[in-house]
Every structure is written in structure tokens, then in C-alpha cells.
């Protein structure tokens, strides 16, 4: 029975996953390590509002388990040395250099982890891939670990996460399935699979724990994200046709969702998908397909990204077009920066691309998000616009509440579907704005009839 776990990487996956494992396995010491001292300090903060990851329910679990059997540390070597099972949960961003630039996953952090484990470990370890990885990555990790001079046996498992940010804790506590890939042809491989299975069995029904070979497990994660993103791009493609033909995308989605072969999940038209996984994983899949000479497969999946980018630019162009073909010098309120509600993650958020487009059109942006920090918004915009903070602040202002944000605004853009944006007093907001007052609802969260009756020029997606 496993008594000690180490997780390398204290980010969006590592932190919440290990918190739930610690909660459900009080007999196991769980140590989450990261070289980022600031991040570890945040995980150890007495102020639970300061945790580096915002997920509903996470703070309560951390409060219950931290310094009981859940620990956060920068002492990576000690945690590796003590652990019987090591989860690798580090970032695997899309490469920005060299071969595969803009498509392939950058595995340098994975390799660094494997080399560190190989040099530090003095006892047998089960190494678990938790990061989203290209198929066959386990063979790379295994090759590195084999170079260990310490006469240590390593077993490699793949255990991809299937979490949706904003509902990660619910997804962890009640997963659709737990996928464990390993070498089930050897006794050592079977033992490793059983050890990880036993940890999950403390709260997950046995019939929800699926075991496959390691390559199937790695590819299943990429495939799941590709299929989900494909559905979003598909419904967004239809939203453009709806706007051209006066059909209603919500009615179309409802009608097709009643077909049991299709189902109603991921049929919500929007300004486009974001987050750390969908685009990165599809680009990775495209690169893998091209590497194996499967160019038609690569072209097929690449269209999902093409459609997503089109949806974002289409929405931004509509804003300019409807506002009399110019937004120069106009005050535009952006509600939302996170890529979806109930998370503080802004990676690949549609808000970044839309803001960049409007900044180029010389709009004055006034931005509010309930969970994304001012510094993160500035960092995102610096990268997207190639401007400094001082340059950006001539065109943007960031707020920590909605009070006074609407004064003399020409338009309101809803980019993130935060619940609080549904409940704003739009009748009062209308009186504070320049006339005509525009609302561009990138998430279709408002009632168009009500908003129009209040005097707004309302534009949603696919309507």
C-alpha cells in the first residue's frame, strides 16, 4: 500500500488533484512541490482567498487537509526521495521555437523532471504522467529513468486528468471515469496499476476505473479534448449561418441536442473556446498526425482551431461594424477576462484576442473580471499587443468592481459568462451610458427581449 506521494507541479492540475487525493486517503502523505517559491507561498497562505488556483470547493478541502497529510514545498529532492509514487504535473506548453514551433508540445519540463527523479531516487518508484502529453512520451521518460545509477526500478503509468476548470473539484470527487494506462503485460506493471487503482478506489467506484495500455491512455486525453473543442467549433460555425438566415442558434442547439446520438453537452454557442488545453492539445494532435504523414487527418483537426479563431475575429469585427464602423476613442466596457466562469485562468481566453483587436482600433477598454488579477490582465495584453504596461494604460483601465465602470460607456461586451453579469441592473446601466447604448453578448447569457425593451442595441451570438 502506498504511504507517500509526491506531485511535481503545483498548478491548476497538481494542486486540486492532490488536495482531493489527500482528502480521500488520510493514510497517505501527499507533498506537492514546485520550484516557484511565490506559488508555494500562496498555497501555504493562511488567507484561503490567496490560493493560486480558484476553484469552487478547493479552499475548503485545502483547509481540511493542509499540514495534516497535504503539504506544499519547494524541496523537490526531498519529496522525490521520500515518495513511493511520483506524479508529474508540470506545464507542457506549445513550442515557441525550433522544430514543431506553434504546434508540438514542449517537453523540456517533463524531461527535466525525469532527469531529476533519476538522479535523486534511491528506492523503487511508480512515476505517473498527469500532464497532458503526446502519445509515446512514456517511452522518453522510461529511457531517461533507465539511466539512473542508483539501481532503482521505475514503473511508468499514464493517468490523464479530465477536469473542466470551474468544476474541477466536482469532477475530481465524482469523475465520469478514471483512466490508468500501464504495462499490464508484466507483473511489475500490473502491481503499479493496482497501487494507483487502490488510491482511487477510496472514493471512485471500481467500474469507473478504466485500465488501458499506456499509449491508449496518452492518446485518449488528446482525443477527448479534440472532440469537445470540435463540438464548440461546430455549433459556432452554425451560429454564423444563423445570423445570416435569421435562425436562432439556441433553438437549433436545443433541437439537435434532443437527439440521443448527439446529446446536449458542449452545444452552447459563444465567442469561442479558450483555456490551457483545447488549442494546445489539438495543435499537438495536428503535429503528431503530420509527423506520421497523416496530412488529411492533420488538416481535419486544424479546422477546429481555424473556426475558433474565426469566431473570435467575427465577434470583434461585428462590434466595430455595429458601432458605425469605428470604435476609436470610444469607451467600451469588457465584462470578463477568464476563459470561462468560476476560474481565474485566462490562458487562451477569447477576451485577449478581442481586446487586442479593439486596442488596434483605438478603443478605450474598461475591463472587469471578478477573479483574474490586474497583473494577469496586463501580462496577457503585453504579450498579445507587444506593448508595455505604460503604453497599454493609455488605452485600458482595469477595475476590481463594477461600480462606476459604465459611466459614459458606448458599449458593454460580455466575454465571460460569470453569473453576476446576468444579474446586473441593466436598466440603470442604460441611463449611465452614451446613447445609443450597445451590448454585445458573447455568451448569450442575457434575455434579448428584455435588454432590447430597456433601450439597448443588443447583439448576441447566432441571433
Steps between C-alpha positions, in 0.01 A plus 500: 500500500629844403580718802672799339423695181685787340356721226742714298307806388264711714283641223140464386521120484750407771357711783131404481568133410737447790265681740221255417733198514617616844139552614395151393822324611576629851755220545717636214743790536457718191767760421457746214827657388583783265812709434284815501535629857227760454251234391585273794466795739154563357398135555623530859333836563269524800275712280316237297388774260866525396534144366659515152215296351137604537258207485167481688550263794880489482573735791285293736687179411840668535396636842405150610811317375788746493772425755306186598592275209525757219818709478632761258875545466785614275724216622458286190788262569378409848147435376631277217723313742216429746224417252400154383285648221590817307248692290643723227263793456712770337417729213521369143446817295503518123855549369592856410830408334669247273350190343126481561479870595137602552373139508708244689492472878813632670618210715806664657336518844398134480856402412643711782264326744602155375871585529452635853310187607771278347778680686326528840306173536665227709194275537253355247244754374175504308507804271158626386453729200232750601588772249336485158763342277549388141456128441823303560638750754520223759774334295706821527453513876586131529820545296616778732410316819690192380820707515472521880821383663324416829377150411137611525199346323249739346149427375333759277123560503282742306214653699365796300265750660156566354419809703298798386626818660227656710367154596833328571419402859162354401673317213763361738251393764256348249696412185340355186798267488856465623741389229819314591739391229786263576694194400245233588709229331752487787445425868676822600272697269190329639616577855549868416155523339350332808677742735354805325161331463487441876551872566203593280282216633477688830233716337451389139289196406709219352299493176600860432872420512617408150837343426663507157846474356703814558482624140120478489480696824725779371307528174158485672562834673586678174206336326250598771603866486499499119145361490372755753664791320366369170142519635551863605644595161215312329225687685687828454519435125123460499462822702645694205242341269224579751592868500493504119163320474318634811489158659566484878806300607355422845192346338713304253727373779201398712342314209809302401594440865180300545642241260643237734775426249619860532409605855481853636849550648743752349239647265507851648591753235748759622776735404736200489677250725812571704689348789827320538403177324279512193716698258826356632380141480350534151819660369690213659269252326552681169877482545491129584287431192740695277798321654350166393415637153125508572450839338126465439450417868709802596298727269172372647591580859669828412164631375371491858759764591438697179127518579567608859726784387241601241228519766707735715593731213142492366369615839759779524427618146127507576563733795676750274247463219191548717653802675496695173826347374720669757584449867788748504494696825181325615471360851426128487438297816627140489331275755714195558859398431518136614443252218189373682315565824606365841873504423778760513672342199530732199719284278386523135194697614292651220518826696869539412447483123192724508678757717801495268276560197319790669825656624624497140176679409590763766212422736526587871447177691368486856542144627354312796528136605408377850795258531776587251753744648597831344857376463386192306288709264795733436734206445258344250465828311873576496560165334211537253563863398880525539441817700632593842274555801555877472393495135197281573379717786436782253221285353387267777382523858448199726240495780450279807124566509229617261418821688558800270628286212199572277506882524497649148573161339400451138477120521512202733658175386435179696793264443477267802173347621541590869165470678528852643484644147153352454373683806630852439244783500509565127215752513714723724812427297318621190445844658874531574613426145536700183211458256440288305623245758631170363527157664697226325424173679777258415349229721125542437436534874249789479138500390504686165134606526543653846825675410355638177189627685733691734627689197827327425627406158551129579713254301551139607663201336298323229196723534 
